[in-house]
């Protein structure tokens, strides 16, 4: 049985890892036009203040967490 973590916990873990590389994870506020252009989550390069990645949905966020080794093999994000 895998340990459940919340999506918020995953957001924090990814945010901490990105901060080491001068980037930050942002969650889009609920506005139709903003979500259509940026997606639910996006990553900003803090040095240049430019968007490094956009259109990141929660499923992709889980994949990013696994790629960055902030989500262990025995953990899964609860739905």
C-alpha angles and dihedrals in degrees: 000000000000124000113249121228127180125249088242091058090051090050090054094048092050091045092054092049093046092049089064088062096044094258133115137203118232131191115217117240118236103275119126097222093047094049091048092054102037106020126226093303134020137178123230127202101228095203097055095024090228132132110263097180134005141177092051110162123193092263091054089047089060090051091050089050091054092046091051092047093238091118113062124215091251093053131081134179114250118236 
